[in-house]
Amino acid sequence: MKFIRFLDQKNDIRFGVLEGTRIQLLDRTFLDSQRQLTNQWAELKEVRILAPVEPSKVVCVGLNYSLHVEEIKQSLHLKEKDSSAPNDPVIFLKPQTSVIGPEDNVIYPKISQRVDFEAELAIVIGKTIKGVNEGEAFDAILGYTCANDVTARDLQQKDGQWTRGKSFDTFCPLGPWVATDVDPSNLDIQLSLNGEIKQSSNTKYFMASVPKLVSFISQVMTLFPGDVVLTGTPEGVGPMQPGDEVVVKIPAIGELHNRIIAE
């Protein structure tokens, strides 16, 4: 099943289930367990797709692919003792204001000289959880979507921590919808820049699995329906420029298209 959030022709926010090129409308948000399908339909080509959720927080995982650990070590000039794969997941936050949807523009901030793409699988939480085990964590997941963890790499390097470089408005594209019937442990993930493939990997190379990540995060903070967990990016990250078009593709889910514009 693919849950979609969109603007209809009256500019009202609606929720539905995507079936081919048509959307069957729901009577309320798909985050509500009491949701019901209606007999109303909309054509996908006639609506504006929005970010699938408005999370209270986006919890991000860094360094979850071993090959990416090596490249980030070089880009941030980390010392050898500081650059080994972490024993526990490395987590940080992006604010709600960073979230945008498909076809929205990523704004390249004036104060940065290098803004990078990072293709990621995003987890969408479906139930309120705190301090759960891995089995309970897996049961609390509604589904998955595509994400781009946009990063001002020069500011990340300058600050020595990740908040500023990761948190600019528009730095968290999500979409195009939430897919529920996928196996998160074996998903191809790819990113192309202006049609050229820059990242290509599979979630089977995760160092920490999806249920482990959600369980780990839930030991720290309460996760609410609609919250998003970004699971880390594979190797191949690189810079973008104003005018570029970036596409994150997870075939079992869909494609997330965004363009980069100058501030």
Buried (B, 14 or more C-beta within 10 A) or exposed (E): EBBBBBBBEEEEEBBBBBEEEEBBBBEEBBBEEEBEEEEEEBEBEEBBBBBBBBBBBBBBBBBBBEEBBEBBBEBBEBEEEEBEBBEEBBBBBBBEEBBBBBBBBBBBBEEBEBBBBBBBBBBBBBBEBEEBEBEBBBEBBBBBBBBBBBBBBBBBBEEEEBEBBBBBBBBBBBBBBBBBEBEBEEBEBBBBBEEEEBBBBBBEBBBBBBBBBBBBBBEEBEBBBBBBBBBBBBBBBBBBEBEBEBBBBBEBBBBBBBBBEEE
